[in-house]
């Protein structure tokens, strides 16, 4: 199975001037664990994850005042839609992260998460009846 079969193609995209609070609100309402941050001035694509928000709040920083550019990871590993899910999982395990931005011909095509991969690897099962 390939990354394109598991990735989310509806992507939350934010700018570097958004605040952590704005990002958290949008991520929560869309039930996503990561957002793509596009910063044309910095020349690239970054990612903001729920962990980045938690780290900031844990340090006592004000989420209403913290801009995304201060918390966005820009040195990221990109996946291709043609990667196998095993290749994506290996990249995540090696890098210690849970999300990969998927690029197709240089454009953001989606995000694949550990959860997306697990859902493809483990078939949905009905809960066992309680006796």
Protein Blocks (a to p, Z undefined) as FASTA:
>chain_A
ZZklmmcfbdcdddfkbcfklmmmmmmmnopabdcdddfknopacdddfklmmmmmmnop
afklmcfklmpcfbdcdddfkbcfklmmmmmmmnopabdcddeehiafbdcdfklmmmmm
pccddddddZZ
